[in-house]
Amino acid sequence: MGKKCFLTRSVVAILLTSTGMVCQGEIRRPQVSPKMGINLAGPADWNTELPFVDVFKFSRPWISQQKGKPWGQGPRLDLDDHGWVRRLEPDCWAETLLCTIDGGHYPSGNYTVFYDGKGKIEVGNAARVLEEHPGRMVLEVNSTKGPIFLRITQTDPSDYIRNIRVIMPGFEKVYEKEPFHPDFLKRWAGVKCFRFMDWMETNGSRIARWEDRPMLQDATFSTKGVPLELMIDLCNRQKADAWFCMPHLADDEYVRKFAQLVKEKLQPELKIYIEYSNEVWNGMFEQSRWAGEQGMRLGFAEKPWEAAWRYTAWRSVQIFRIWEQVFGGTERLVRVLPSQAANPYVSEQILSFQDAYRNADALAIAPYISMNVQTSGSGPTAHEVAQWSVEKLLDYVENESLPRAIDWIRRQKEVADRFGVRLVAYEAGQHLVAIGDANRNQKLVELLKQANRHPRMGLIYDRYFQAWEQLGGDLCCHFSSVGVFNQWGSWGLLEYADESPAQAPKFQAFQRWLQKWNLTLSR
């Protein structure tokens, strides 16, 4: 793969679908300019980004408790359509956790609790009650004690407790009109696109119909994701494009109504990136296995992974056409076909299947600076790497992982050029991860975390973003925004919302290139 075609102009339009090659000459060359985007960390009680001033929005789904029984072993809870507890059995209560963040990395102070309905709310651990009135409480929170525990111990089935809000200190009068924390907005000022893959809980999503979508009235966004209305609101406030991942099970009506709401509410100067699910090429995800089954059922291929590639192309084009109908054209749309960064052949297969590239604007990859450390196999083993110094590890990243990532970008840009589409990164950044059993090697895990905090990592990011620019990459969405470094990876540019940027080399490098590229765009 990767060969170029030099046929006469009379045949340059021929698409060689068996190899995925498109001849040069007729294909358009889209104008590109590098832009910085970000993948936002997903909704969960352990989310350390704290995007909302109402911390209940990311509370853990209700846990059923019963007197005398082990933790979480209460009877099945009676929940309404939005996840609020309608009634409790005798000697039972419903419990949730908020801000499960160690080290005091969320605000201490007086939190205001609002709720509708009748019943009794109790709190514990980091919180104690200062004032209590029907529908309103004031809590004193000491974040150094860990998470906030909140329990519904009594509720009136005819007017059950619902619409609970737990507002950070100082925001109780403005939270309805200003739902986002000002530090969150400031942190990502100037970012050109928000990719909402994790906010939409895309991986393994069970959403199939419009009625299944997350709604503003939901008890927590940690179950189905953040409502579309809030994603649109964020983009409007930040003047940033939106990148939406359509759930793999979503029917056409869901896609159409989603697009209609975006058209109605997203500011007209902003663009919309549209992607079918997330990494449907990647067999570790449920959506990939499902797409493989569907593709084989439709006769696209006999092998499930090939069927998944082709189903991705087929379903993506269907989704693109619905969006085009709603928007009356493609001017505001960036139609994305996603692929595997390390394998240009996959890109060629997806782009070429049933001429999908003709209905797309961008090829999207995740060209990570990868070092996947395993207990055995090719490459340095977990035992070996665990003995390295952080400098030796960064030497490996700089001399092996970074050039490999740059080569992936180069080869994929050649594919994108042959098909006349832009090259974008749906995810990007470092990928230093202990795989499988290796993530139980504490010495190795700590070393990988140290490397992510080291000033040299910022310099490696500089070379990485420079290569993206020089090779002609367009939008580059880092993965991820804010998240604690742990055995599962060190994805965040920052670890905590209150972390000093001066102590975060990856975030500093991100900001350098964000400002540079924004300056270039403004000229």
C-alpha positions as CSV (number, residue, x, y, z in Angstrom):
1,M,0.0,0.0,0.0
2,G,1.0,3.6,-0.2
3,K,1.8,3.5,-4.0
4,K,1.0,6.5,-6.1
5,C,-0.8,6.4,-9.4
6,F,0.4,8.1,-12.6
7,L,-2.2,7.3,-15.2
8,T,-3.4,9.6,-18.0
9,R,-6.1,12.2,-17.3
10,S,-8.6,10.1,-19.2
11,V,-8.5,7.5,-16.5
12,V,-7.5,9.4,-13.4
13,A,-11.0,9.2,-12.0
14,I,-10.9,5.4,-11.7
15,L,-11.1,4.2,-8.1
16,L,-9.2,1.0,-7.5
17,T,-11.5,-0.4,-4.8
18,S,-9.6,-3.6,-4.4
19,T,-6.6,-1.8,-3.1
20,G,-8.3,1.4,-1.9
21,M,-6.1,3.5,-4.1
22,V,-7.3,6.7,-5.8
23,C,-5.3,8.1,-8.7
24,Q,-3.9,11.6,-8.3
25,G,-5.0,14.3,-10.6
26,E,-8.7,14.6,-10.2
27,I,-9.1,14.4,-6.4
28,R,-9.5,17.8,-4.8
29,R,-6.8,19.0,-2.3
30,P,-8.6,20.5,0.6
31,Q,-7.1,23.6,2.3
32,V,-5.9,22.6,5.7
33,S,-4.5,24.5,8.7
34,P,-3.6,23.0,12.1
35,K,-6.1,23.5,14.9
36,M,-6.2,22.3,18.4
37,G,-9.1,20.4,19.9
38,I,-9.7,18.5,23.1
39,N,-11.4,15.3,24.3
40,L,-13.2,16.1,27.5
41,A,-13.0,13.6,30.4
42,G,-16.1,11.5,30.9
43,P,-18.9,12.0,33.5
44,A,-18.2,10.1,36.7
45,D,-18.0,10.8,40.4
46,W,-14.2,10.5,40.1
47,N,-14.0,13.1,37.4
48,T,-11.3,15.6,38.5
49,E,-12.0,18.2,35.8
50,L,-15.1,19.5,37.7
51,P,-16.8,21.2,34.7
52,F,-20.1,21.9,36.4
53,V,-20.7,24.0,39.5
54,D,-23.5,21.5,40.4
55,V,-21.4,18.5,41.4
56,F,-24.5,16.3,41.6
57,K,-24.5,16.1,37.8
58,F,-21.6,13.7,38.0
59,S,-22.8,11.7,41.1
60,R,-22.6,8.0,41.1
61,P,-25.8,6.1,40.1
62,W,-27.9,5.3,43.2
63,I,-26.6,2.4,45.4
64,S,-29.3,0.4,47.2
65,Q,-28.6,-0.2,50.9
66,Q,-30.4,-2.2,53.5
67,K,-29.9,-2.4,57.3
68,G,-27.9,-5.4,58.2
69,K,-26.8,-6.3,54.7
70,P,-23.4,-5.7,53.0
71,W,-22.7,-2.6,51.0
72,G,-24.8,-2.2,47.9
73,Q,-26.9,-5.3,48.7
74,G,-30.3,-3.6,49.2
75,P,-33.3,-4.5,47.1
76,R,-33.8,-3.3,43.5
77,L,-34.6,0.5,43.6
78,D,-37.8,1.8,42.2
79,L,-36.6,4.6,39.9
80,D,-38.5,6.9,37.6
81,D,-37.6,7.5,34.0
82,H,-34.9,10.0,35.0
83,G,-33.3,7.9,37.7
84,W,-34.9,9.4,40.8
85,V,-35.9,7.1,43.7
86,R,-39.7,6.9,43.9
87,R,-40.0,4.8,47.0
88,L,-37.9,3.0,49.6
89,E,-38.5,-0.4,51.3
90,P,-38.5,-0.5,55.1
91,D,-35.0,-0.3,56.7
92,C,-33.6,0.7,53.3
93,W,-32.0,3.8,51.8
94,A,-30.5,5.0,48.5
95,E,-26.9,6.3,48.6
96,T,-24.6,8.1,46.2
97,L,-21.1,9.5,46.2
98,L,-19.9,12.8,44.9
99,C,-16.4,14.1,44.2
100,T,-14.5,10.9,44.9
101,I,-11.3,12.9,44.6
102,D,-8.3,12.3,46.9
103,G,-6.0,15.0,48.3
104,G,-8.5,17.8,48.7
105,H,-8.5,18.5,44.9
106,Y,-12.0,19.9,44.9
107,P,-13.3,23.0,46.7
108,S,-13.9,23.0,50.5
109,G,-16.5,25.4,51.9
110,N,-20.3,25.7,52.2
111,Y,-22.3,23.9,49.5
112,T,-25.9,24.6,48.9
113,V,-28.3,21.7,48.3
114,F,-31.6,22.2,46.5
115,Y,-34.2,19.6,45.9
116,D,-37.9,19.1,45.1
117,G,-40.3,16.7,46.9
118,K,-40.6,15.6,50.5
119,G,-38.4,13.3,52.5
120,K,-35.1,13.2,54.3
121,I,-31.6,13.6,52.9
122,E,-28.5,12.8,55.0
123,V,-24.9,13.4,54.3
124,G,-21.6,12.1,55.5
125,N,-17.8,11.7,55.2
126,A,-16.6,15.0,53.9
127,A,-19.9,16.8,54.5
128,R,-21.9,17.8,57.5
129,V,-25.2,19.7,57.7
130,L,-25.1,23.4,58.8
131,E,-28.7,24.4,57.9
132,E,-31.7,22.4,56.8
133,H,-35.0,23.6,55.5
134,P,-37.6,21.9,53.2
135,G,-36.1,21.9,49.7
136,R,-32.8,23.4,50.8
137,M,-29.7,22.5,52.9
138,V,-26.3,24.1,53.5
139,L,-23.4,21.7,53.9
140,E,-20.0,22.3,55.3
141,V,-17.5,20.3,53.2
142,N,-13.9,19.5,54.0
143,S,-12.5,18.0,50.8
144,T,-9.4,16.7,52.5
145,K,-11.7,14.0,54.0
146,G,-12.4,12.5,50.5
147,P,-15.8,12.2,48.8
148,I,-19.2,13.5,49.9
149,F,-21.8,10.8,50.8
150,L,-25.4,11.7,50.2
151,R,-28.3,9.4,51.2
152,I,-32.1,9.5,50.8
153,T,-33.4,7.9,53.9
154,Q,-37.0,8.9,53.6
155,T,-39.1,9.9,50.6
156,D,-42.8,10.4,50.0
157,P,-44.0,8.2,47.1
158,S,-46.6,10.8,46.1
159,D,-44.0,13.6,46.0
160,Y,-40.7,11.9,46.1
161,I,-37.3,13.6,46.4
162,R,-36.0,14.6,42.9
163,N,-34.1,17.4,41.1
164,I,-31.2,17.3,43.6
165,R,-28.6,20.0,43.0
166,V,-25.4,20.3,45.1
167,I,-23.9,23.7,44.3
168,M,-20.2,24.6,44.9
169,P,-19.5,27.6,47.2
170,G,-20.3,30.9,45.7
171,F,-22.5,29.7,42.8
172,E,-25.9,29.2,44.4
173,K,-27.3,32.4,42.8
174,V,-25.9,31.9,39.3
175,Y,-25.8,28.1,38.7
176,E,-29.0,28.0,36.6
177,K,-27.7,30.5,34.0
178,E,-24.0,29.7,34.5
179,P,-23.8,25.9,34.8
180,F,-20.1,25.6,33.9
181,H,-17.3,26.4,36.3
182,P,-15.5,29.5,35.2
183,D,-12.1,27.8,35.7
184,F,-13.2,25.1,33.3
185,L,-14.2,27.7,30.7
186,K,-10.9,29.6,31.2
187,R,-8.8,26.4,30.9
188,W,-10.1,25.6,27.4
189,A,-10.4,29.2,26.1
190,G,-9.3,29.2,22.5
191,V,-9.7,25.5,21.8
192,K,-11.2,25.1,18.3
193,C,-13.2,22.0,18.9
194,F,-14.6,19.9,21.7
195,R,-14.8,16.2,21.0
196,F,-17.6,14.8,23.1
197,M,-16.9,11.1,22.8
198,D,-16.6,10.5,26.5
199,W,-19.3,13.0,27.5
200,M,-21.6,11.0,25.3
201,E,-20.6,7.7,26.9
202,T,-20.0,6.5,23.3
203,N,-18.1,3.2,24.0
204,G,-20.6,0.5,24.5
205,S,-23.6,2.9,24.4
206,R,-27.0,1.4,24.7
207,I,-28.8,4.4,23.2
208,A,-30.8,3.4,20.1
209,R,-33.8,5.8,20.1
210,W,-34.2,9.5,20.7
211,E,-36.2,8.7,23.8
212,D,-33.1,7.0,25.2
213,R,-31.0,10.1,25.1
214,P,-29.6,11.8,28.2
215,M,-31.9,14.6,29.4
216,L,-31.4,17.6,31.6
217,Q,-33.8,16.2,34.2
218,D,-31.7,13.0,34.7
219,A,-30.6,12.3,38.2
220,T,-27.0,11.9,37.1
221,F,-25.1,12.2,33.8
222,S,-22.8,9.3,34.8
223,T,-25.2,6.7,33.4
224,K,-26.0,7.8,29.8
225,G,-23.8,10.9,29.3
226,V,-24.2,14.7,29.2
227,P,-27.3,16.0,27.5
228,L,-26.9,17.5,24.0
229,E,-28.3,20.9,25.2
230,L,-25.3,21.3,27.5
231,M,-22.8,20.3,24.9
232,I,-24.2,22.9,22.5
233,D,-24.2,25.5,25.3
234,L,-20.5,24.9,26.0
235,C,-19.6,25.2,22.3
236,N,-21.6,28.4,22.0
237,R,-20.0,30.0,25.0
238,Q,-16.5,29.0,23.9
239,K,-16.9,29.7,20.2
240,A,-15.7,26.2,19.5
241,D,-16.8,23.6,16.9
242,A,-18.6,20.5,18.2
243,W,-17.5,16.9,17.5
244,F,-20.4,14.4,18.1
245,C,-20.1,10.6,18.0
246,M,-23.4,9.0,16.9
247,P,-24.1,5.9,19.0
248,H,-23.6,2.7,17.1
249,L,-27.1,1.5,17.8
250,A,-28.8,4.8,17.0
251,D,-31.6,4.6,14.5
252,D,-32.2,7.2,11.8
253,E,-34.8,9.1,13.8
254,Y,-32.3,9.6,16.6
255,V,-29.7,10.9,14.1
256,R,-32.3,13.3,12.5
257,K,-33.6,14.7,15.7
258,F,-30.1,15.1,17.1
259,A,-29.1,17.0,14.0
260,Q,-32.3,19.2,14.1
261,L,-31.5,20.2,17.7
262,V,-28.0,21.1,16.8
263,K,-29.2,23.2,13.8
264,E,-31.7,24.9,16.1
265,K,-29.3,25.8,18.9
266,L,-25.7,25.8,17.8
267,Q,-24.5,29.2,16.7
268,P,-24.4,29.3,12.9
269,E,-20.7,30.2,12.5
270,L,-19.7,26.9,14.3
271,K,-19.0,23.7,12.5
272,I,-20.0,20.1,13.4
273,Y,-17.8,17.1,13.1
274,I,-19.8,13.9,12.7
275,E,-18.4,10.5,13.5
276,Y,-20.0,7.1,13.7
277,S,-19.4,5.9,17.2
278,N,-15.7,5.6,18.3
279,E,-13.0,3.3,17.0
280,V,-15.3,0.8,15.3
281,W,-12.2,-0.7,13.8
282,N,-11.0,-1.6,17.3
283,G,-12.1,-5.1,18.4
284,M,-11.7,-4.3,22.1
285,F,-15.0,-2.3,21.9
286,E,-18.5,-3.6,21.8
287,Q,-19.4,-1.4,18.9
288,S,-16.7,-3.0,16.8
289,R,-18.0,-6.5,17.4
290,W,-21.5,-5.4,16.7
291,A,-20.6,-3.7,13.5
292,G,-18.7,-6.8,12.4
293,E,-21.8,-8.9,12.9
294,Q,-23.9,-6.4,10.9
295,G,-21.3,-6.2,8.2
296,M,-21.2,-9.9,7.7
297,R,-25.0,-10.1,7.8
298,L,-25.0,-7.6,4.9
299,G,-22.4,-9.6,3.0
300,F,-19.7,-6.9,3.2
301,A,-17.0,-9.4,4.2
302,E,-16.5,-12.9,5.7
303,K,-14.0,-11.7,8.3
304,P,-15.6,-9.7,11.2
305,W,-12.9,-7.1,11.3
306,E,-13.1,-6.4,7.6
307,A,-16.9,-6.4,7.9
308,A,-16.7,-3.8,10.7
309,W,-14.5,-1.5,8.5
310,R,-17.0,-1.6,5.7
311,Y,-20.0,-1.3,7.9
312,T,-18.3,1.8,9.4
313,A,-18.1,3.3,5.9
314,W,-21.7,2.3,4.9
315,R,-23.4,3.5,8.1
316,S,-21.3,6.7,8.2
317,V,-22.5,7.7,4.8
318,Q,-26.1,7.0,5.8
319,I,-25.6,9.2,8.9
320,F,-23.9,12.0,6.9
321,R,-26.8,12.1,4.4
322,I,-29.3,12.6,7.2
323,W,-27.3,15.5,8.6
324,E,-27.0,17.0,5.1
325,Q,-30.7,16.8,4.7
326,V,-31.3,18.6,8.0
327,F,-28.7,21.3,7.3
328,G,-29.5,21.7,3.6
329,G,-26.0,20.9,2.5
330,T,-22.5,20.3,3.8
331,E,-21.2,23.8,4.4
332,R,-21.2,23.5,8.2
333,L,-20.4,19.8,8.4
334,V,-17.1,17.9,8.7
335,R,-18.0,14.4,7.8
336,V,-15.5,12.1,9.5
337,L,-14.4,8.6,8.5
338,P,-12.3,7.1,11.4
339,S,-9.5,4.6,11.0
340,Q,-6.5,3.0,12.7
341,A,-3.4,5.2,12.8
342,A,-0.9,2.4,12.5
343,N,-2.6,0.8,9.5
344,P,-3.1,2.8,6.3
345,Y,-4.6,-0.3,4.7
346,V,-7.6,0.0,7.1
347,S,-8.0,3.7,6.0
348,E,-8.0,2.7,2.4
349,Q,-10.6,0.0,2.9
350,I,-12.9,2.4,4.8
351,L,-12.5,5.3,2.4
352,S,-12.9,3.2,-0.7
353,F,-15.8,1.0,0.3
354,Q,-18.8,2.0,-1.9
355,D,-16.9,5.3,-2.6
356,A,-17.5,6.5,0.9
357,Y,-14.7,9.0,0.5
358,R,-16.9,11.0,-2.0
359,N,-19.3,11.7,0.9
360,A,-16.7,12.5,3.5
361,D,-14.5,15.5,4.4
362,A,-11.9,14.0,6.7
363,L,-9.9,10.9,7.6
364,A,-9.5,10.7,11.4
365,I,-6.8,8.8,13.2
366,A,-5.3,8.6,16.7
367,P,-1.5,8.8,16.1
368,Y,-0.4,8.3,19.7
369,I,3.1,8.5,20.9
370,S,2.8,4.8,21.9
371,M,4.6,2.6,24.4
372,N,2.4,-0.3,25.4
373,V,4.4,-2.2,27.9
374,Q,3.5,-5.9,28.4
375,T,4.8,-8.7,30.6
376,S,6.0,-10.6,27.5
377,G,6.2,-10.3,23.7
378,S,8.1,-8.0,21.4
379,G,9.7,-4.9,22.7
380,P,10.9,-4.1,26.2
381,T,9.1,-6.1,28.8
382,A,7.4,-4.8,31.9
383,H,10.1,-6.2,34.2
384,E,12.8,-4.7,32.1
385,V,11.3,-1.2,31.8
386,A,10.5,-1.1,35.5
387,Q,14.2,-1.1,36.1
388,W,14.8,1.9,33.8
389,S,15.4,5.5,35.0
390,V,12.9,8.1,33.9
391,E,15.6,9.5,31.6
392,K,16.1,6.2,29.9
393,L,12.3,5.7,29.4
394,L,12.1,9.2,27.9
395,D,15.0,8.4,25.6
396,Y,13.0,5.4,24.3
397,V,9.9,7.5,23.8
398,E,11.9,10.2,22.0
399,N,13.9,7.8,19.8
400,E,11.4,5.1,19.2
401,S,7.8,6.0,20.0
402,L,7.8,9.6,18.7
403,P,9.3,8.8,15.2
404,R,6.9,5.9,14.9
405,A,3.9,8.2,15.6
406,I,5.3,10.8,13.1
407,D,5.6,8.1,10.5
408,W,2.0,7.1,11.0
409,I,1.0,10.7,10.4
410,R,3.1,10.9,7.2
411,R,1.7,7.6,5.8
412,Q,-1.9,8.5,6.7
413,K,-1.5,11.9,5.2
414,E,-0.6,10.3,1.9
415,V,-3.8,8.2,2.0
416,A,-5.9,11.3,2.8
417,D,-4.3,13.2,0.0
418,R,-5.0,10.4,-2.5
419,F,-8.7,10.4,-1.5
420,G,-8.9,14.2,-1.3
421,V,-9.9,14.5,2.3
422,R,-8.3,16.2,5.3
423,L,-6.3,14.4,7.9
424,V,-7.6,15.0,11.5
425,A,-6.7,13.4,14.8
426,Y,-9.7,12.3,16.8
427,E,-7.3,11.5,19.6
428,A,-3.6,12.4,20.1
429,G,-0.9,12.7,22.7
430,Q,1.2,10.2,24.6
431,H,0.2,6.5,25.1
432,L,2.5,5.2,27.8
433,V,0.5,2.3,29.2
434,A,1.1,-0.9,31.2
435,I,-1.0,-3.5,29.3
436,G,-2.8,-6.4,31.0
437,D,-1.0,-7.9,33.9
438,A,1.8,-5.4,33.6
439,N,-0.5,-2.7,35.2
440,R,-0.1,-4.5,38.5
441,N,3.7,-3.8,38.4
442,Q,3.6,-0.8,40.7
443,K,7.2,0.2,40.0
444,L,6.4,0.3,36.3
445,V,3.2,2.3,36.7
446,E,5.0,4.9,38.9
447,L,7.7,5.2,36.2
448,L,5.2,5.9,33.5
449,K,3.5,8.5,35.6
450,Q,6.9,10.2,36.4
451,A,7.6,10.4,32.6
452,N,4.3,12.2,32.1
453,R,5.1,14.8,34.7
454,H,8.7,15.3,33.4
455,P,9.6,18.5,31.6
456,R,11.0,16.4,28.7
457,M,7.5,15.2,27.9
458,G,6.5,18.8,27.1
459,L,9.5,19.0,24.7
460,I,8.4,15.7,23.1
461,Y,4.9,17.2,22.6
462,D,6.5,20.2,20.9
463,R,8.2,18.0,18.3
464,Y,5.0,16.0,17.9
465,F,2.8,19.0,17.3
466,Q,5.5,20.5,15.0
467,A,5.4,17.3,12.9
468,W,1.6,17.4,12.8
469,E,1.8,21.0,11.4
470,Q,4.6,20.3,8.9
471,L,3.0,17.1,7.5
472,G,-0.2,19.0,6.8
473,G,-2.5,17.8,9.6
474,D,-5.7,19.7,10.3
475,L,-7.6,19.5,13.6
476,C,-5.8,17.7,16.4
477,C,-7.9,16.6,19.4
478,H,-5.7,15.7,22.4
479,F,-6.8,12.8,24.6
480,S,-7.6,13.8,27.2
481,S,-8.4,17.0,29.1
482,V,-8.0,16.4,32.9
483,G,-7.6,13.1,34.7
484,V,-5.6,11.4,37.4
485,F,-2.6,9.4,36.3
486,N,-3.0,5.8,37.4
487,Q,-2.4,2.1,36.3
488,W,-4.8,2.6,33.4
489,G,-2.8,5.4,31.8
490,S,-1.8,9.0,32.2
491,W,-4.2,10.6,29.7
492,G,-4.8,14.1,31.2
493,L,-3.0,17.2,30.2
494,L,-3.6,18.0,33.9
495,E,-4.4,15.7,36.7
496,Y,-6.7,18.0,38.7
497,A,-8.8,21.1,38.1
498,D,-6.7,23.0,40.7
499,E,-3.3,21.9,39.4
500,S,-0.8,24.6,38.6
501,P,-0.2,24.7,34.8
502,A,3.5,25.4,35.7
503,Q,3.7,21.9,37.0
504,A,2.2,20.3,33.9
505,P,4.6,20.1,30.9
506,K,2.0,18.5,28.6
507,F,-0.5,21.2,29.3
508,Q,2.1,23.9,28.7
509,A,3.1,22.4,25.4
510,F,-0.6,22.1,24.4
511,Q,-1.1,25.8,25.2
512,R,2.0,26.8,23.2
513,W,0.7,25.2,20.1
514,L,-2.9,26.2,20.7
515,Q,-1.7,29.9,20.7
516,K,0.6,29.4,17.7
517,W,-2.0,27.8,15.6
518,N,-4.7,30.3,16.6
519,L,-2.3,33.1,15.6
520,T,-1.8,31.5,12.2
521,L,-5.5,31.1,11.7
522,S,-6.1,34.8,12.5
523,R,-3.8,36.1,9.9
